[in-house]
Amino acid sequence: MADLLTELKRRNVFKIGVLYVVTGWLLLQAGDVLFALLGLPDWTLKLVLGFLLLGFPVALVFSWIYELTPEGIKREKDVDRTQSITPETGQKINIAIGAGLALAIGLLLYQQFGPQRTAPASEPIATATPPPRPAPDLDTTAPALETEPSVAVLPFVNMSSDTEQEYFADGLSDTLMHMLSQVGGLKVAARTSSFAFKGQAINVEEIARELKVATLLEGSVQKAGDRVRVIAQLVDASDGAHLWSANFDRELKDIFAIQDEIAHEVVSALKVALLDEDETQLRERYQPSLEAYEQLILGRQEVEKRTAEALA
């Protein structure tokens, strides 16, 4: 066994394995960025990962059987031990591993501490604004606004100093969409369409034309300790006037009650022609624990990152 380990080290098999892993990880990071820019589907990154996993044992076997010599690559058994340059090759591999690790560490540090949207400490937290994002293409023909009862729930803005709480605001928006979509006679814009305007300072009339709705529900979430403040307002897209607005200050354990209350207030403000009381109640739903709810919307946030680490 000792002889085998010695021979593995001499032939640089271990070093080749480390270099392969580092290089493979860097390729996945580059692929994640490039594939997104090229509009390739998510499964392409998984395909690359699959090829890298299959190639790992091949690389180890190749490094065991073959050896780099001044004349090129030869089978190890055909190389005179006195003429072997495996120590020099090993030094070159060490340099390559060091460069790859330095690049990987630099990338991880940038992802962890790079520019992020944070609220200025010297200003009121309500002044925090999301980073600019490319605005979706709007219809320049300016079609007439919807007149039927309809609403788009825009992503609620996270006003907390902790940017990690953005999942909480997105989760609240998702829940409102789900509850409002169950109200008879009310058209609700799809999540994908509404979230395309996240972080954009665009005129409400233009957003309404793009989403084909008559009203917009927007708001913010500010979480501090075990308390949460939700501010919601309903806007008439035709003139930008506020049809309704309200504050909700609650203990975090009452988050499901908050969502129900907001949904019922919005339905009332829209003056939707509802059915009989027994049929206008929002569908009964389970009441999971707060921990389960947070894990659900955290998972949704991770999926949208479309990286190998996030999917894992």
N, C-alpha and C positions, 0 to 999 in steps of 0.2 A: 504493500500500500504506500509506504514511504517513497519507494522508487517511482511509483506512478505519479505521485504529487510532484516529485522533483522533475520528472519529465514534462509534466503539464506546465510547470513554471518555465522550464528551459525553452519550450516551444511557444511561449507567450500565449497559451490558450486562455488563461485567466484574464490577461490584459485585453485580448481581443474581445472577450465577453463583456468586460466593462465598457470598452470603447463602443461596442455595438449598442449597448443599452443607452448610453449617453447620446450617441448620434441618433438613435431611433426616437428618443424623447424630443430632441430638437426638431426632427423632421415632422413629428406630430404637431408641435406648436406652430411651425411654419405652415403646415397643411391646414390647420384650423383657421388661420387668418386668410390664406390664399383661397381656400375652397369657398369661404363665405363671400369674398370679393367677387369670385367667378360665378357665384350663384349655384354652386354644385349642391346636390342633396346631402343630407347628413350621413347617409350610409357610405358615402365615398371615404370619409375619414375612418370609419370602422373597417372598410376594406383595406386601407393602408395599414392599419393596426394589425389586421389579420396576416398580411404579407410579412410584416416585421416579425411577428411571433413565429411564423413558419421559418423565416430565414435565420433565426437565432441559432438553432442547433446545426444548421448547415454551415454557418460561419465558424462554429466551434470545431466541427469535424474537418473543415477545410484547413483551419490553422494547425490541427494535429497532423494531417497528412502532408501538407505542403509547407515549404519554407522559402522565404525570400533570400535570394543570393545575388551577388553582383552580376551574374549572367541572366537573372530573371527568376521566375518562380519555378521551383523544382520539387519533386517528391522528396520528402525528408529522408527516406531511406537511401536516396541516391547522392546525398550530400556528405562529404567528408567532414567528420566532427571537427577536425583541426582547421577546416576552412569555413566553418559555420559563423555567420554574423548575427545570430539570434540576439546576443547582448545589445549590439548596436540597434537592431530592429526594435528591441524592447524599449530602448531609450526614446526612440522616435514615437513609439506608441504612447509612452508616458507623457510626452509633450502634447500629443493630440488629445489624450484624456484630460490633461490639465486645461487646455484651451476650451474643450467642450464643457467641462464643469464650470469654468469661469463664465462662459456664455450662459449656461443654464442658471447659475446663481444670479447673474445680472438680470436675466429675464424674470425670475421669480421675485426678486426685489422690486422690479418695476411694477409687476402685477400687484404686489402687496402694498407698496407705498407710492405708486404713481399718482398722477393727478386724479382726484375724485371730487365729486360734488359734495361740498360741506357748507354748513351755515356759518357765516362770519361770527366769531365769538364776541366782537364788540358791538354788534347790531342785534336788534330784536330778531328772534328766531323766525318770525313770520316773514322776514325779508328774503329768506333762502329761496333761490330759484333753481330749477333743474338746468342741466347743461344743454346748450343748443343742439338740436339734432336736425338732420336734413328734413325739410318739410315735404310731405307727400304731394304728389302732383294733384293740383286742384283743377276742376273743370272750368275753363275760361269762358264757356258759353253761358254761364250764369243761369241755369235752369231755375224755374220757379220753386220757392220753398214749399215744403210739405205743409199741408193744412190738416191732415188727419192726425189723431193723437199718436205721437211718436216721440221717442227720446233716445239720446245717445249718452251713455255713462262714460265720461272722460276719466282717464286715470287720476285718482286722487293723489295729490302731491304730498310727499313725506316732508313735513316741516320739522322733524326731530333732528337733533344734532348728530344722532347716530345713523349714518347712512345705511347700516345693516337692517334698519327697520323699514326700508322701502318695500320689502315683501309684504309687510302688514298693510300698507296703503293699497298696494295692488290687489291683495286678497279681499279687501273691503269692496273695491270696485267690482271685482269678479262676482262677489256675493250679491251685490245690488243688481247687477245685470241678470243674474240667475233668477232672483226673486221677482223682478219687474217683468221678465219675459213670460212669467206664468200668469200675468194679469190679462184677462180677456179684453180684446179691443185695443190693446196698446202694442205698438210696434217698437221693438228695441233693437238698436244697431248691434251688430256682431262685435265680439271682443277684439278680433284682429283688426277690424276697421277703426274702432275707437282708440285702441292703443297705438295706432300709427301716428297719432297726434301727441303722444306723450312728450312733454317738455317743449312744445312748440307755442310760440306767441303768435297765434293766427286768429284773425277776426272770426267771431262766433258765427257770423252769417256764412262765411266761406266753409267753415267746418260743417255746418248744418247742410249746406248744398251738397258737399261731398258725400256725407253720410245719409242724405235724404231723410232728415228728421226735422221736426218743428221746434223741438226744445233740446237743451243740453243740461245735463246734470254734472256739476263739477264741484270740487271741494278739496279739503286738505285734512291730514291726520297728524296730530302732534302727540307723541307718546312720551311720558315721563314716569319712570318707576312703574307702579301698578295702576296708573291712571292714564286715560286716553281722552283727547279732545278731538272731536270730529266736527268740521264745519262744512256744511253742504248748501248749495244754492242751485236753484232751477232758473235757467235763463231762456227767455223767448228769443229764438234765433232771428226773428224778423226785425227787431229793433234793439236787441241787446239788453232789454229791461229784465230785472229780476222779478220773476213770478212768485218766488218763495225762497226763504233762506232760514237756516236754523243752526244752533250750536248744540252739541251733545257732549257733556262732560260726564264721564262714567268711570267706574273702576273697571280695570281690564277684564275681570272675570265676567262682566256683563256684556261682552262684545257681541254676542248673538242677539241679545235683546236690543242693543243699539242698532244693529243691522235691520231688524224687523221694524223698529220705530221709524228709521229713516225711510224705508221702503213705503210704509203706510202714509207718511207725510207727503212723499212725492206723488203717490197715487191721488191723494186728496187735492194737491195743488194742480195737477194736470186736469182735474175734473173729467176723468175718463168715465164714460157711461158704463158703469159696472152692472153686473147681474144681481140676482138676489143675494142677500148677505151670506147665505150658506155657501154659495158658489164663488163669492168674491174673495174668500179667505185664501191667502197664499198657502200652497200645498204644505201639509205637515211634513217636517223634515226631522231627521235625527239631530240630537244635540251632543255632538262629540265633545271630548275634553278639549280644553284650550291647547294643551300640548299637541294633540292630534291635529287640530286645526292649523297651528303654526307649522307643523311638519309638512302638511299638505301644500300650503302656499310657498314654503321654502323650496319644496321639491319642484314646483312649477317654475320658480325663479331660476333654479339650477339648470333645468332642461333648456330654458331659453338661451343660456350661455353657449350651448353647442360646443363644449370642449370635452375631451376624454375624461378629465378630472371631474367636471360637473356631472357628467352622465354616470360615472362610478358612484 
